[in-house]
Amino acid sequence: MHSQEFKTKTIMQPRNNPSTDNYWGVALDVGYSAVKVFSPNIIASFPSYAKKMEYGYADKPFGGLEKSFIAYRDESGNEYIVGAHAQDKIKISDADNSTATMYVADRFYSPEFKVISRVGLALGLMKNQYNDPTGKFLHVQTGLPPEYMTNFIDDIKDVFIGHHDFQVKFGANEWNAFSFDISEENFGVMPQPMGTLISIATDSNGGALPNAKKYFSSNLLIVDPGFGTLDTFDIKNHFLDSPPKTWNNLGMLRVLQEMQNLIRQEYHQNIPVPAMQKILGDGYFKTKIDKRTMQQKLVDITDFLTKANNIVCAEAIETINGYYNYLQDVDYLVVTGGTGAAWFDMIKDFYKGLTSLTIINGTENENIPAIFANVRGYYMQQLNTLKKRK
């Protein structure tokens, strides 16, 4: 196991995706770990983290800025750094976590949520070699964990619908100004696992795959372990067999919390969860300095991460077995999302004795990272909806 595989990555990949003549569709998955973007000319992701800085911070770097550097300014002059650069500024000794609200369900009115959502929109609206949105109507599609659809749909609408006026800086480039409106008729929300269902049934042009009919007419269970939640979506012969389910304690956040506990028990050192991202990238953490001897150790995190990951994955499998009767009636199990990719082999090994069960990766139709499974489905659903508009 390589800890770097668990680190939330920054991806900005220009890509010629199918689109319509009159609309510029931007699909966003604003997750607890990363914001994922799918638009006519890009797929992108960046860590869901924002830290407020003094105005002008991004204009005074020493040396060249990495491509992953992201800065944001709103219409009131508030400035934030976003993504990997913001995470790397977190010190293990920090007691104050300015984005603690990013890990709770009702996070939509935090300033940081608006910041990362707008940066996602900016990435979907940037011009590159695969065209730009000039002259087209903007349509935005996103999703929520299934059990959040009732309680938080109005909240997420408040974040997106209306006027947006802000600036974003990517890497060493100049500031880009954005000013646009999103109308209610051009904004959509769907259950997150539905994104994966659409994705596995849709080809790269938005058309239905030959297997689509088989998926919809069979007994199919989507398991979507993300950063903050584990979501399931259960279809039997074209209809939902049971209400979509969300568990708030089974995801990568829980894995990092378990790792945090294991490190605390052995080294009496508390590492804030947001600071874990840099540690995952490095593969080690530093112990406290012994000020008498000026000694400090670098501790490999592999064993802590492996143990924590196994604990939570085993609990997730046990939970799914209990809720879905050990998958005895399931024909297709679709494992999706970034955490799903980390658990895929363990899940496949656990159910290897069920010869009638076929296990599918949520991004099997495209050579893209697993984190894009839901947002690709959002985009394809949006694309086919917009094709029907005149």
C-alpha positions, 0 to 999 in steps of 0.5 A: 500500500502506497500512502500517496494513492490516498492523497487527494490529487489536483487534476486539470486535464483538457479533454474534448467531451461531448456537448450541445450547440446551445448550452455549456454544461458544467457538472460538479461533485463538491465532495468532502475530499475533493471537488470534481469537475466535468465540462465540455473541455476539461475534467478536473479535481482539487482538494476541498479545502480553502484557507482565508489569507490577507488580501494580496497574498497570492501576488507575492510568491517567491519563485515560480508557483506550481500548477496546483496553486489556486487562489480566489477573491470574491466581490468583497475583496476576501482572498483564499488559497484553495486546494493542495497549497492550502492543505500544505499550510496546515501545521500539526500543532494547529489547534484552529481548523478554519474549515472544520465545517467542511466535514459536517453535513450542513456545510453549505452556508460556510464561506469555504463551501462557496469558495470551493464551489466557485473555483470548480465552476471556474475550472469548468468555464475556462477557455482551452484548446477544446473551445469555451462557453462564449455565446452559450447558456450555462447549465450546472448539474450536481449531486448530493448523498441520497439522504441529503436530497430532502434536507439540503436541496434548498441549501445547495440551490442557494449556493449556486442559483443567482449571480456570481462575481469573483476572480481565480488564479491558477498557478503562475497565471494572471487572475481570471475574472468571472461574472455570470448568473445561474438560473433555477431552470439551468441548475439540477441536483441528483442523488450521487450514486445515480451518477455512477449508474448513468456512467456505467450505462453510458458511452463516451458520447452520451449514448446508451451502452449495450449493457445498459438494458441488462443493468437496469433490468437486473438486481444491481447495487451501487456502493459509493464510499466517499470521503464523508459518507457511504451511499448505496443505491439499490435497483431491481428490474428498473425500480428502486427496491429500497430507499437510497441509504447514506451512512455518515461514519463509513468513508475516508474521513473515518479511515483518517480518524482511525489512523489519527487515533492509532498514531495518538495511542503510540506517539501521543501526538494529535494530527488534525485530519486536514493535515493528514493530506500532506502526510499521505503525500510524504509517507511519514510524519515527524514526531515532536522534537525532544528539546533536551536532545534536539532529536526528532524522528520520521515515522512511516505511516504505512502500517497505521494507514493499512490497519485503519483502512482495513478496520473501516472497510471491514465495517463497511462490508459488514454493514452492507451485508446486514442491510442487503442480506449478504448480497444473496439477491444481487446480480451486479455490485458496482463499487465507485468513488475514490474510497471505493477504489481503495477498497475495491480489491478487498471487496472483490476478495470478500465476495469471490465465493458468490459466483453469480455476483459480478463486481463492476468498477464505477469508471469501467467505461473510461480511462479516468480516475475512479473519483470521476465516476459520479460527476461523469454520470452527472455530466452525461445525464445533463448532456442528454437532458440538454439535447432535448431542449430547443 
